[in-house]
């Protein structure tokens, strides 16, 4: 009887641990994504965090400032201010979501000596499965 009770307790303990880990998974994934956002902001990097559907999860303060005149977030979607740039942004997001980001990124503007904004997509590696909504980070660079 004593051996059986220990086996039952061990099985119950493993089930409780698994349930607790499953409950914590979205919280830990969110904390990790928030840490990425805060870290990039502390480093002074303009960034936009993207989920697996291409929707914006977060745009840091510096990222929002850098996007001004080039990009904006409308109902969680990244939209270009200039006609014709929307298609390029959609392609950049699509390649990042597919795990094959465009190596050189995308350069908006820069014609005739005007300022430009370079947008590079980096795939965010994760082993957290569906709990991790952060899928890609768009890094912004003014030139």
C-alpha positions as CSV (number, residue, x, y, z in Angstrom):
1,X,0.0,0.0,0.0
2,X,2.7,2.4,0.9
3,X,4.5,2.0,-2.5
4,X,1.2,2.5,-4.3
5,X,0.5,5.7,-2.4
6,X,3.9,7.1,-3.3
7,X,3.4,6.3,-7.0
8,X,0.0,8.0,-7.0
9,X,1.4,11.1,-5.3
10,X,4.3,11.2,-7.8
11,X,1.8,10.9,-10.8
12,X,-0.4,13.6,-9.3
13,X,2.6,15.9,-8.6
14,X,3.8,15.6,-12.2
15,X,0.3,16.4,-13.5
16,X,0.1,19.4,-11.2
17,X,3.5,20.6,-12.4
18,X,2.5,20.2,-16.0
19,X,-0.7,22.1,-15.4
20,X,1.1,24.9,-13.6
21,X,3.7,25.2,-16.4
22,X,0.9,25.4,-19.0
23,X,-0.8,28.1,-16.9
24,X,2.4,30.1,-16.7
25,X,3.4,29.7,-20.4
26,X,1.5,32.8,-21.7
27,X,2.7,34.9,-18.7
28,X,6.3,33.9,-19.2
29,X,6.1,34.5,-23.0
30,X,4.6,37.9,-22.4
31,X,7.3,38.8,-19.9
32,X,9.9,37.7,-22.4
33,X,8.4,39.9,-25.2
34,X,8.1,42.8,-22.8
35,X,11.7,42.4,-21.8
36,X,12.7,42.5,-25.5
37,X,10.7,45.7,-26.0
38,X,12.2,47.3,-22.9
39,X,15.7,46.2,-23.7
40,X,15.5,47.7,-27.2
41,X,14.2,50.9,-25.9
42,X,16.9,51.1,-23.3
43,X,19.5,50.6,-26.1
44,X,17.9,53.4,-28.1
45,X,16.8,51.1,-30.9
46,X,13.6,52.0,-32.7
47,X,11.6,48.8,-33.0
48,X,8.2,47.4,-33.7
49,X,7.3,43.9,-32.4
50,X,5.2,41.8,-34.7
51,X,3.1,38.6,-34.2
52,X,2.8,35.6,-36.5
53,X,-0.1,37.2,-38.4
54,X,1.8,40.4,-39.1
55,X,0.0,42.5,-36.5
56,X,1.8,45.0,-34.3
57,X,2.2,43.8,-30.7
58,X,4.1,46.9,-29.6
59,X,5.9,49.9,-31.0
60,X,8.4,51.5,-28.6
61,X,8.5,55.2,-28.0
62,X,11.7,55.7,-30.2
63,X,10.2,53.4,-32.9
64,X,7.0,55.5,-33.0
65,X,9.1,58.7,-33.3
66,X,11.2,57.3,-36.1
67,X,8.1,56.0,-38.0
68,X,6.6,59.6,-38.1
69,X,6.0,60.5,-41.7
70,X,6.8,57.0,-42.9
71,X,4.7,54.5,-41.1
72,X,1.8,54.3,-38.7
73,X,-0.1,51.7,-36.8
74,X,-3.8,51.5,-37.8
75,X,-5.9,48.8,-35.9
76,X,-2.7,46.9,-35.1
77,X,-1.5,46.9,-38.8
78,X,1.6,48.7,-40.0
79,X,0.6,51.1,-42.8
80,X,2.8,53.2,-45.0
81,X,2.2,57.0,-45.2
82,X,3.4,57.2,-48.8
83,X,1.4,55.5,-51.7
84,X,3.2,52.5,-53.0
85,X,5.2,51.7,-49.8
86,X,2.4,49.5,-48.4
87,X,3.2,46.7,-50.8
88,X,6.9,46.8,-49.8
89,X,6.0,46.8,-46.1
90,X,3.6,43.8,-46.6
91,X,6.3,41.9,-48.4
92,X,8.8,42.6,-45.7
93,X,6.4,41.4,-43.0
94,X,5.4,38.4,-45.1
95,X,9.1,37.3,-45.5
96,X,9.7,37.7,-41.7
97,X,6.6,35.8,-40.8
98,X,7.7,33.0,-43.2
99,X,11.0,32.9,-41.4
100,X,13.0,34.3,-44.4
101,X,13.4,38.0,-43.7
102,X,14.8,40.1,-46.6
103,X,18.5,40.4,-45.8
104,X,18.9,44.1,-46.6
105,X,15.5,45.1,-45.3
106,X,13.6,47.9,-46.9
107,X,14.5,51.5,-47.5
108,X,11.8,54.1,-47.6
109,X,12.5,57.5,-49.1
110,X,16.1,58.7,-49.7
111,X,15.4,60.0,-53.2
112,X,17.1,63.2,-54.3
113,X,18.8,63.7,-50.9
114,X,15.7,63.4,-48.8
115,X,15.9,61.5,-45.5
116,X,15.1,57.8,-45.4
117,X,14.0,55.1,-43.1
118,X,15.4,51.6,-43.2
119,X,13.3,48.8,-41.8
120,X,14.9,45.5,-41.2
121,X,13.0,42.4,-40.0
122,X,14.5,39.9,-37.6
123,X,12.8,36.7,-36.8
124,X,12.4,36.2,-33.0
125,X,13.4,32.6,-32.1
126,X,11.2,30.9,-29.6
127,X,10.7,27.4,-28.2
128,X,7.6,28.5,-26.3
129,X,5.1,27.4,-29.0
130,X,1.9,29.2,-29.4
131,X,2.3,31.0,-26.0
132,X,4.9,33.2,-27.6
133,X,3.1,35.8,-29.7
134,X,6.3,37.7,-30.6
135,X,7.4,36.4,-34.0
136,X,9.5,39.2,-35.5
137,X,11.1,42.5,-34.6
138,X,11.3,45.3,-37.1
139,X,14.3,47.4,-36.4
140,X,14.2,51.0,-37.7
141,X,17.1,53.2,-38.7
142,X,17.0,56.8,-39.9
143,X,19.5,57.9,-42.6
